Amino acid sequence: MYRRTAMLAASALGLAVAAGVVPTAHAAYPERPIKLVVPYTPGGSTDQFGRALAEGMSRELKQPVVVENRPGANTMVGTQSVSRAQPDGYTILMGTSASMVLNPMLYKKPGYDPKDFKVITIGIEVPLVVVTNNQVPAGNTRDFAGYAKAAGGKLNYASVGLGNPLQLATEMLKSELGVDITHVPYNGSAPALSALLANDVQLMVDVVSTSLPHIKAGKLKALAVTGRSRLDVLPNVPTVAESGYPNFHAATWFGLAVPAQTPADVVGKLQAAAARVLVDPQFRNTFGALGLVVQAPRTQAEIDRYVTADRESWGKVIRANHISLD
């Protein structure tokens, strides 16, 4: 009798599998709190974005999404920790252009392979602004290109360090404008902006939030923004693309990534929860006011194309300038 019952059960299971109706092991996901590793220190706009996204996803998933800050080594400490986590959807990463795109190209041994991850959400873009000081006779990128060419390589630009997205974006801009400007790295935005204000350097590509007070005070001129569209906080400043360089786009981004082997149904639930947060008007207004561009939800295929294009774009700059941080 037992043998017959077992055979019937096995037969029923086989039919169910064939019909595709057996519930997966992850059907109840999530059954416990989820950890979101943010590879930055607490308090900055990046951390604020991670916490707001986690809070919204907690409501959607009916489980706490708990932020764990793991800064260090240009995001590599936190990223390495998630690369070693179980691919079960209970440890996710706030992936960024730094961790998913730049570091593997800039460092010989970042401690992980980007193939270890699947980027599942592009949450925000952080467009940059091209700024100069009032002593430079240029009001737009074309004017600046003419001024730089006439200066014959005597102009300087500021950044916050070799291999930083601000420096890479400026090198990309130099190539697009066809100008020769010398890189002067500084230890942080504050000293870099001070040098620009003093005309020790004549150009900087900066995150909008740090330059905005100087722009509004009339101390710096915004020549262009580097994203695909104008910013609400700088509505009269054109994009570089609008200014006559249609292929130009440079922005850092923040989103979500999971270990590559995370099951598709789990990824789908995480993506759906994040998408509902990203379209929330209050969420969009909060981060739009900080000069961050909240992204519309993308399909997985669109996300894959986005990341691939980002790698190609930054990779050209890194290879052309032989930049390595090892």
Secondary structure, 3 states (H helix, E strand, C coil): CHHHHHHHHHHHHHHHHHHCCCCCCCCCCCCCCEEEEECCCCCCHHHHHHHHHHHHHHHHHCCCEEEEECCCCCCHHHHHHHHCCCCCCCEEECCEHHHHHHHHHHCCCCCCCHHHEEEEEEEEEEEEEEEEECCCCCCCHHHHHHHHHHHCCCCEEEECCCCCHHHHHHHHHHHHHCCCCEEEECCCHHHHHHHHHCCCCCEEEEEHHHHHHHHHCCCEEEEEECCCCCECCECCCCECCCCCCCCCCCEEEEEEEEECCCCHHHHHHHHHHHHHHHCCHHHHHHHHCCCCEECCCCCHHHHHHHHHHHHHHHHHHHHHCCCCCC
